[in-house]
Amino acid sequence: NGGGGMTLLDVRDLTVNFGVVSANLGINLDVNAGEVVGLIGPNGAGKTTFFNMVAGQYEPTSGDVIFDGRSLRGLRPHQITARGIGRTFQNIRLFTNETLLENVLVGMHSRLRSSPVAALLRLPSQRREEAEAHARAMDLLKLVRLDRFADESAGNLPYGMQRRLEMARALASQPKLLLLDEPTAGMNPNETAEMTARIGRLRDELGVTVLMADGAGHAVQRFASRL
């Protein structure tokens, strides 16, 4: 909802089979630029499997995913990230022994331009890019209200803050489309309200289109009530 732009994601008859079992069967979905779209269903309904196909972790058995006018079939996850799709995971995947800042910087690798030689020799172009990346990472941490903890280890964060860090890391690749897999899972009503408000700000301030998997539908209902 809240979109009205051109079609950014066009999923056509998408199916994936695991042996004789179809996890997703003939999925069709359009997401317009500027929308926040909720994908609602209970655990086991195939929401994460669908995200895995869009993001390149699973190869569809049939059908196609058209993103920004181009097919994603056959692309690897890092190639899809470079095209402009970022994601978070239902089970948080952070580098728990690294700092918050380092976690976000890792998310920027697809957008960095310096060559290995420039990095090795510490050329001015590489130092400039490094400084810009650091500033951008701090901006993202500030956006999710974690900048005060930039030098803390990610593993020391409570659950809700880890969710916010994972979102900042996904945004580091400068996505056009952000896939959020159960972003409010395990949160209480106040935390859910805060997270959905933050998702709305991402759309409004960064222009990011959001596709959100939501098992119980609480986050989607919260977001809809804001409109």
N, C-alpha and C positions, 0 to 999 in steps of 0.2 A: 504494500500500500504506500501511498504518498509519492508515487513515481510519475508516470506519464511520459517518460522518455522513450527512445527507440529500444527495440529488443536487444538486450545485451547477451542473454543466455537463452538458447533455443535447444531444448532437449527433445529428440525425435525418436519415439518407439524404442527407448533404451531398455535392453534386457541383458542380464548376466546370469549364466548358469554355472552352478558348482556341481558337476556330475549331472544327476537327474533332477536336481533341485534348482528352481528359479528363485533367486533372491530378490530380483527386481524384474518385472515382466511388463514390457511395453509402456514404459514411463514417458509421458509427454509433459513438458513444462516450459513456459515462457517466463522470463524475468526481465522486466524493463529497466533501463538505466535509471537510477535514483530511487528504486523501490526497496522496501524491506519486506521480504516474503518469508512467511513461516511454513515449514514443512512439518506437519504434526502427525504423530503416530506413536504407538507404544513401543517399548523395547522389543527388538526382534522384527520390527516392521520393515526394516531395510533402509533406514535413513542414512546410516553411516556407510552402508554399501553404495548407496547412490552418490554420496559425497566422494567416496573413493574412486568411483568411475569418472566423475567430473574432474577430479584432481589428478587422475592418472595413476593412482595406486592399483586399480583393477582395469583390465582391458574388457570392454563390453563384448558380449557374445554377438549382439546385433544392435542396430540403431546407431545414432550419432549424437554428438554434443557439438553444437555450433556456438562458439564464443566470439563476440565482437565480429561476426561475419565470417569466421574461419573455423573449420573443423578441428577438433582436438584429437581425433582418433589417431592412435599410434604414437602420440607424444609421451615423453617421460615426465614424471612429476616436476622436475626442475625446469623443463621447457614450458610447462603449463604455468608455473609460477612466473616465469619471465614474460609470458603472454599477458598476465595481469590478474591471476586468481590466487588469493591467499586463503589460508584456512586455519582453524583451530581444531582440536580433537576432543572427542568425548572423554577419553582418558588423557589427562594433561601430559604433554611431552615437552618438558623443559630440561635444560642442562642444569641440574640441581646444584652442582658444585661450582658453577660459574656465577658471576654477578648478574644482577638484572640488566645492567648496561651491556655486558657481553652477550647475554641472550638476545637482546634486541639487535645488536650489531651482526650476529649470525644471520638474522633474518634479512639483512641487506645484501647478502652476497650476490644475489642475482642482478643487482643494480650497480655494483661496483665496476669501474672501467679500467683501473690500473692493471698493467701487465705484471706477471711474476717478476720480471727483471726490474721494473720500476719499484716494486715492493722490496726487492732484495737490496737495491742500491739506495733506497730511501730518497728517490728523486723528488723534486719540488711538487710535481703533479700528484705523486702518491701521498705526500704529506698533506697537501691541500684536500685531497679527497678524504683522507682519514679524519681530518678536522671537521669537514662537512658531515661525514657520517656520524661522528660523535655528537655533533650539535643536533642532528636530526633524531638520533636515538634518544637524547635527553628530552627533545620536544614530545616524542611519543610517550615516554614515561610520564611526562607532565600531563599529557592528555588523559592518561588513565590514573592519574594521581599517585604515581609511584616514584616520582623523581627524587624524593627525599631518601629513598632506599637504593639508589642506583648502584652503590658499591657493596650492597649486601648480597649474600649468596641466595640464589633463587630457592634453594631447598629450605631456607629458614622462613619463608613466607607462609602465612596461613592460606587455606584453600582458596578463599575468594580472591585474594590478592594474586595468587598464582594464575587464576583465570584471567585477570586483567593483564598480567604480564604476557600471557600467551597471546592475547589479543594485540598487544603492542608489537610483539614479535611478528605476528602475521601482517600487521600494517606496515612493517618495515620494508617489505618488498614493493610497496606502493601499488597495491592491487586496485583494479577497477571493481572487482567482485570479491567479497569476503564471505567465505563459508564458515558459519559458526555452528559447531556440532555440540548441541546441548549446553549452551553457554551459561545457563543458570542451574544446571543439575547440582543437587546437593545444597542449594542456597535457601535461606529462609526468606519469607516474604519481603522484608526490608531490603535484603541483598538483591533479590530478584528485581525489585522496583528500581534500585540504583543501577543495576546492570542494563536493564532495558532503556533507561534514560540515557545511559552512556552510548548504547547502540544507536539511538536516535541522533545523538550529537555527532557520531561518526558520519552518519549519512548527511547531516546538515552542514557540518563544518568541513569535512574532507571530500564530500561528494562520492562516498563509497556506496555501491550497491550491496545489499546484504541478503543472503539466503541463509535462514536460520532453522536448524533442526530443533524441535521442541517436543519432547515426549508427552508431557502433560498438557501442553498448550498454554501454560500460565504466562510465559514470557510474551507470547504472541498476544494474549488477551491484554496484558499490561500495556504493550506497545500500542495496540489498537485504541485503548482508552485514552491515549495521549492525543489522538488526532481530532 
